[in-house]
Structure formats: C-alpha cells, structure tokens
Amino acid sequence: MTELIFHNRTKSEGKFLYFPQEVLDIDSEIDTSSLSKVQLDTLKCISYAFQMKDAENSFSISDLADHFDIVLDTFRNRIRGLEKLGLLEPIPFRFGNGDKGGKVTCITFTTGSNSTEANSKKSQPIVRSSISDKSTNAALIASKRKASSELCAGYGLAIPPKQVLDQSEKQIIRPKGSFPIEQIVPPGKVSKKSIANSFKVVTENGTVDCKVRVFSDSRIMHASDLQNLLGVYTLIYNYHEWMLDSYRTEHQFPLNQTPVSLNHLLRIRGMAPNGKARERMRESIGAIYDTTFDLFDLANLAFIDDTLEPYVRQRYKCFEQCTPLVNTGTTGAPRIEGDRVIFGENASLFLISLPEHIFKSLLSSNYVFAFPPSSLSSPALIFSLYLRFRSRITSNKQSKDNNATYVENLKKTYSDMGATSTFGNFKTTLVGNLKQMNKANDEHCTSSLDEDNQVIYFNLWGYHGSLDLIDLTLSVDCHLEEMLHCCNVTSSSMKRPTAQNKLTAGLSFHEKMNELIFTDAARVLKPVLRRTTVTYLCVKDRKMVLTKYNSKDEIEFAIKVIAKASTLPIGVVADRVSSDLKGLRGLYIGDENRELNHDDMDTLLLLCGLKYKFVNIVDLIHSLNKMTSIHRDIEDVVWNGKSPSSKLLQVTQLFIDPTLTGQQGIAHSPTINLPSFD
C-alpha cells in the first residue's frame, strides 16, 4: 500500500481509523455469526465512523468512543481485540509536517481470515464469547445519532461537538438581569400540579412579596430542574460561541433554536450518561418546559429593576419551545398512552428555544452571571441554599476579611424557600446534605460537625457559615476572593460573580447585534424623547435632560454619568445618546424656517450677553420658536452680523434661570445638578 500522508491530523489526536474503500458493508464482507455481541457493537461503531469520516477518510478512536459514551480505555481494548482477530490492521503513514506516526497508529478495516468465503471453509466454528449485560447497543446509538444529525441539518444546525461540553465544564452561566424563577421554584419535589408561592421584589416603597402561581401538566419544576436549566443556558451559550467562525463566514446571526445534547447536560451535572440518567433528564426537561409561572402580581408593583419587565405576563415559561429530535418515521413517532401523548422518550438531542428576552440577553448583554461548575452536581437543597446566600449577602471590601455576615433563623429559611415538606423533614434533609458534602472531594464545598456544641460548619464555594442545631440559626460570611475564584472569575475589582460575554463582541460584525444592543440600551436608559429634548430616567433621583445645543464636553460628561448608573458599556451609551440627539429639533426662524446650529446658538447667546450655565435653554427654544415677531432680529444677529435690538435683548433676559446660578451642572437644563464624576 502506498504510504499515506495526513495533513489535517496531529500526534495529539492519537490512534485513528482510515477508510480507503468507497463502500463498507461489514455484514456482507465477514461472517459475523462467530463474533460476540461486544465485537459486533464495536464493528457497528466502525460503520458509523465510516459514515462520518473526515475529508481525509479518517476518524479518531477517541472521538468515536466519545460519540458512543464508551470509556476510552474500554474502547481501545475492544479495538485491540478486533486487531487480534485480523479485522483491523495497521498501515504505514506520516503527517503532513513530515513526522512519522511514532506511537500513533493508523488502522484500517480488513476481512482477513474472517471473511465470508474463508469462514465457509472452516469445519470448526469459533465459540461465541459470553455477552455482557452492560454492553452498549452501539447499533441503536449509531442509528439515533445519525437521525439526530440529519434532523439538526434540516434546521440548518450542526450537532453539538465535544468542544461545547469542554467549555461548559469550565464555567456555568446564566444571562444577566433579575431571574425570579430562582426564588420561586421549591427546593424539593412537589406532588401537586399547582402551588402558590412568592418572591422578593424591590419597589419604590421598599421590598415586598410578589405573589405567583405555579402549575404544570406533568410536574412542577424544582431546584434540581433549575440546575438543569442553568446547564441548558450554559450549553446554548457555548454552542453559539463555537459557531462564531461559521456565523462570520456566512454572515449569519444566531437563531433562537439551539440543539442541546442530553449527554452533555448529564456530564456537566456530574452524572454518568446511562439509561436511567437519560430517562430522568428527559423527564426533567419536560417538567421545565411544562411548568408555567403566573407572575400577575408584578404588574401591580412599581418595581425598580427594569430587567423584571419581561416577566410581567401571566404565562411565563422557561422554554418557549422544546422539541426532541427523533426520527418520527420509526419508533420515535408520537403515540397515545391513556390520556398522554408520548413523544421523544428515546431522544438524545433537544431543539430548545428560550424566551426572547433571555436569548437576547445571552447574545447582547455585556456580561453573564457565573456559577461554580461543581454546584450543578451538588444536592438540590444545597444548591438552593447557595443561591439564597448569593442573593442576600453582599461582600464588603472595606472589612478586614472582605466579608459581610448574614444571620437567619432556619425556620425563616424554610418558609422563604417554599419547601413543600414539613420543617422537621426539611431540617433532616439539610443536615444530611451538609454532612455529605465532603464526599464531593471539592475543597471549596466542605463541612464539619462540632458534636459537643451541635454546630455544623460549612463552606459553599466561598460562603463560609455555620448551622447551630440547637438555636436553629444560620450564620454566613462571604469570602469574596474565594467566591469569585470558585466561579472562575479572576477580576479583583468585582463584587459579583460575572464574566465578560464573548458572544457580544464575537457577533459585533452583524448589523442585527447593533440593533439588539441599541434596543437594550433604550430599555435601560429609559429615554423620553420630545421635539426639542431627550430626558434619561436611569440616574437615580435626577432627570438627565439634553438638547442638541449641549457642548461636546457636556455631552461626554452626561454619557459617563449615565453609563455608570446603567452599567452599560460607555460606547453603547454614547451611540444611543448620539442617535437620540440627532432626532431633536432646535430653534427654527425666518420665512425659510432655517434651523440654528450649535455655533449659531453660541453667537446668539454671546451677543445678547448671556452665559450658557445661567440660561434655561429648553424654555428658550420652545418660546422663541413661537415668537415669530423677533425672528427677523435673530436672523440679523446670527447671520447678518448686526447688533441685537433692544427688543431681542429684553426677551432673551427672560430665560435667565436664577436657580442655576452658582450651581455645577450640565448647561442648558434646569433639571440637572450633578456631583463630580470619579
């Protein structure tokens, strides 16, 4: 055989298969009756590799093991077993850079002595090996995966690769902004299909309890499902990050429908992808999709956080759509069982659409919230407790230990978390979960029991606390640096675990991203546009009013203040303010209805002896636009070089605002009085 050269491979990818043949039909080429079930399954895996081979007709052994969720060492042993039978043989090759294979082997399928013709001449058949009950049904898996891949392609999507899983295991994320679902879902399973609950909302009148009704046709989602939901957010985020190169090449923008791998979700939850685990995960995804939240009480509250606005509707769901990708032409077709329609019970891939505001935030917000990767594999009650600490404890960088203490009675914790069990069961479960934390072998998730004083000391990813089993009191400190480190956040200037959103910059090439950012900026800045002014309401206790006659320095100063108050990138705020100012009208005079530009207004005020910072420019524009009797006088001053008439001088003095005298603020506006910006 002529020596092969592989240009697209490296030694780090390890042993691989090579397929020189145009057609591979294992069943017709060899006598399979003498092979064990495990050997047949391994050959089916090889058939799948033939179908999915790359441009150089090759496929890595490690990738093949990953595709079928087989432990790599186990799969290598199976491959070696086929080599001993003569069904696979090594062939010489070298890499494109001139390196020889070394320890890396290239193997190809061959019928060898096990061909159909050779075996027909044998008088003694080979004794068939025993079948392991735990062996993977590779043929079925290959069929499902091929069908899922084809269905993904039908939506113009690619099946999620291992790179998506690798990135997702490094950091768990969710979109920025308020997320009341974290407060609403109960920590444990609920037998009822409808419950009432409440969550805290900060309003203009203080913090209040907002009532909510939760219901589902199957079952209500709980804290374990919330862990799965964060896993879904993470996989969706990393899938679109992996697709960035393709989006740039094709000048495409992500659609709000993303393929999510069941096996990937199990991996980041710390679960082995076996049959039972997959069944439970499918059931959980169904519960997330079915659970509906009636947040009607929000509409009656003057809440401060504008990110709550998308939840002001009676029927909020965490998934807009959730479609199992299965071949409906076979056993995957929907069927009726009793009063239920069964669909997707064997799906390994789901096509998920998020609520529009969640998906937009995932793409266009400047940052995302980060969580410890190991938090998704913790008990649901421990995860709920961690979320509670995150929302209630603010680290104090001025304190000696960079922490702040939070104390709470355990009965209040039980009540606020909406636990559906009795308090006694809640306490027993919590104590048991805290005692078992050390089994996770996570140095940032530990516990110890002081038996003499009956106190459990614990560390939940930077939240160090104690539970007094006699007084039933929780006391918790936030160790800021450790808390951020556990979330893979490295910036020492942060007080919250947030990470830079890579999708925002990665998708900046597309005009739709600019539209999203622009729309999001408008929602946060809350601009009120009039004919001659724009007012921004995002700065607490102040109205930021601008006209088209503000100076460059004044506008830049306003942008800094607005950006700090809104937490938006200063460039986004600048673009939004610039766009708003372009749409404003100024002072129009004369028969030709000619508008005064910025220099013209400077000339008018200067020759009339007025100073910008003492003039109510808003009233001046409104009034002079209507006072047509002095328009000729203004024309003479601004464009004809004449001195102002006594009438014009008298009129313009009316717009001196004594309340602005001696105050530091942005000129032209009686409503702005800002402190120095640092």
Secondary structure as UniProt FT lines:
FT   STRAND          4..6
FT   HELIX           11..13
FT   STRAND          16..18
FT   HELIX           26..29
FT   HELIX           32..34
FT   HELIX           37..51
FT   TURN            55..56
FT   STRAND          58..60
FT   HELIX           61..67
FT   TURN            68..69
FT   HELIX           72..84
FT   TURN            85..86
FT   STRAND          88..90
FT   STRAND          93..95
FT   TURN            96..97
FT   TURN            102..103
FT   STRAND          106..109
FT   HELIX           112..114
FT   HELIX           116..120
FT   TURN            133..134
FT   HELIX           138..154
FT   TURN            155..156
FT   HELIX           162..168
FT   TURN            169..170
FT   STRAND          172..175
FT   HELIX           181..184
FT   STRAND          194..203
FT   TURN            204..205
FT   STRAND          206..215
FT   HELIX           223..242
FT   HELIX           244..250
FT   STRAND          258..261
FT   HELIX           262..268
FT   TURN            269..270
FT   HELIX           275..290
FT   STRAND          292..294
FT   HELIX           296..300
FT   HELIX           306..311
FT   STRAND          321..324
FT   TURN            328..332
FT   STRAND          335..337
FT   TURN            338..339
FT   STRAND          340..342
FT   TURN            345..346
FT   STRAND          349..353
FT   HELIX           356..364
FT   STRAND          367..371
FT   HELIX           373..377
FT   HELIX           380..392
FT   TURN            397..398
FT   TURN            400..401
FT   STRAND          405..409
FT   HELIX           410..416
FT   TURN            417..418
FT   HELIX           423..435
FT   HELIX           437..440
FT   TURN            443..444
FT   STRAND          445..450
FT   TURN            451..454
FT   STRAND          455..460
FT   TURN            461..462
FT   STRAND          463..468
FT   TURN            469..472
FT   STRAND          473..478
FT   HELIX           480..486
FT   TURN            487..488
FT   TURN            492..493
FT   STRAND          498..500
FT   HELIX           502..506
FT   TURN            507..509
FT   HELIX           511..525
FT   STRAND          527..529
FT   STRAND          534..536
FT   TURN            540..541
FT   STRAND          544..546
FT   TURN            548..549
FT   HELIX           552..566
FT   HELIX           570..582
FT   STRAND          588..589
FT   TURN            590..593
FT   STRAND          594..595
FT   HELIX           598..607
FT   TURN            608..609
FT   HELIX           612..614
FT   HELIX           617..626
FT   HELIX           628..630
FT   HELIX           631..639
FT   HELIX           646..652
FT   HELIX           653..655
FT   HELIX           658..660
FT   TURN            661..662
FT   TURN            667..668
FT   TURN            670..671
//
